[in-house]
Amino acid sequence: MKNFKESMLELITETSANLPADVRRAIEQAMKTETAGTQSALALQAIAVNVDMACDGAVPICQDTGMPTFEIKTPVGVNQIVMKQQIHEAIAEATKLGKLRPNSVDSLTGKNSGNNLGGGTPVIHFEQWEKNEIEVKLLLKGGGCENKNIQYSLPQELPNLGRADRSMDGIRKCILHSVYQAQGQGCSIGAIGVAVGGDRASGYAFAKQQLFRTLDDVNPNPELAKLEAYVMEKSNTLGIGTMGFGGKVSLIGCKVGVYNRLPASFFVTVAYDCWAFRRLGVVLDAGTGAISTWLYRDESTAKRMAKSTGLPLTGREISLTTPITEEQVRSLKVGDVVLLSGAMHTGRDAMHTYLMKHDSPVDLHGAALYHCGPVAMQAGDKWMMNAAGPTTSIREEPYQAEIIKKFGIRAVIGKGGMGARTLAGLKESGAVYLNAIGGAAQYYARCITAVDGVDYLEFGTPEAMWHLRVKDFPAIVTMDAHGNSLHADVDKASAKELAKFAEPATL
């Protein structure tokens, strides 16, 4: 198949840059439903602008291009060994071109392979069928939403919902709880794939397979169709909203499948995916490997989603330029929209661990620390950011308060919020947490005017400390220096709404 590798490279590039038609329709409906002028509405507008930017430039929608997962059906006799090798070559090429971020890390040494190849990366599942053509479906699911996957073993006590039994009502409770526990850390608005039954391993795999269904399909099992519709309706009354800011829309899809199980086991497994639901597919000529048909695409896949190329400003935004003073920080409150300019430094998991025991290579007093693992491209001795959205901040909870105090940091930027320890640290040291829009990697990349340098590149591109210059970088104060947290407030309010579904329900 002389065209197979080329077809795989095109599939990877398109999947990374262009949302499928059903996901676009769901986001557009969410934009119509959400209350105008709210933080969630602002986030949805940023998402729409970002989708257009990624599509126009054929660049990653989100900097976390995730774990590539291929589901492939082939005729009998097709050489799957050669196909796997050429998929690996296409993955490496896509990474080199900046269509994928280097995401494959050795779990023992911490070393990034640099080309998205390594043990278990990418994930490729083959299946034979009787058709004389090849079908390849690809899902790019990022680490932030992957961390919000969850598995329940019934019977089980669930917070706010009570006991979940081995019954349809118990399944219902588990699914509602899975939406609640994701909050904004999974980049809501999100979609969930659910597997009922199986063993622990097959449950997770089958749950992820449900994400290959379109968001607007109808389950052929009438009982499951009712369950999916119920979950969609009730989840959107929890008030989690886009990015966990609070709002009318939290979920854009729920797909449930059922496996048989062992008598002793009853698992309900949920695969959570974010709004940047990157899933496309192709049908190939079995002889040449050339693309004959695209899956999940129609004319709306190229249609613009945003009404403008930027965010509508109200004039109430607060402009800040680094270095930031404690007085400026303590004047901010939850809900303020900030436009940040000046120097910004990235730091993720490896950097936080390192900074706990070492000095920083640059002065961080009054600085903004950005939880971001960008897609970075080098041309000569200069770097540029191909995608630069925020990562989930809660992973840095064990370190953040100490690092803020140690280095005099005034602003931490990420997504999904942080916990009580960081909140106390913000109050003590005089700092704020700024929530950027998760997944909006192109929008934020356009706010970067220069890359001043990079330290600790040996940690890998995502984990290095990048020194950036930004202009009018928008983010929302969601944790202030006075002990207030929007994330804690939304969590508490949505838990109260979740508790309304503790009693058995008729689907």
Buried (B, 14 or more C-beta within 10 A) or exposed (E): BEBBBBBBBBBBBBBBBBBBBBBBBBBBEBBEBBEEEBBBBBBBBBBBBBBBBBBBBEBBBBBBBBBBBBBBBBEEEBEEEEBBEBBBBBBBBBBBBBBBBBBBBEEEEBBBBBBBBBEEBBBBEEEEEEEEBBBBBBBBBBBBBBBBBBBBBBEBEBEBBEEBBBEBBBBBBBBBBBBBBBBBBBBBBBBBBBBBBBEEEBBBBBBBBBBBBBBEEEBEEEEBBBBBBBBBEBBBBBBBBBBBBBBBBBBBBBBBBBBEBEEEBBBBBBBBBBBBBBBBBBBBBBEEBBBEEBBBBEEBBEEEBBEEEEBEEEEEBEEBEBBBEBEBBBEBEBEBBBBBBBBBBBBBBBBBBBBEEEEBBBEBEBBBBBBBBBBBBEEEEEBBBBBBBBBBBBBBBBBBBBBBBBBBBBBBBBBBBBBEBBBEBBBEBBBBBBBBBBBBBBBBBBBBEBBEEBBBBEBBBBBBBBBBBBBBBBBBBBBBBEEBBBBBEBBEBBBEBBBEBBEEEEB
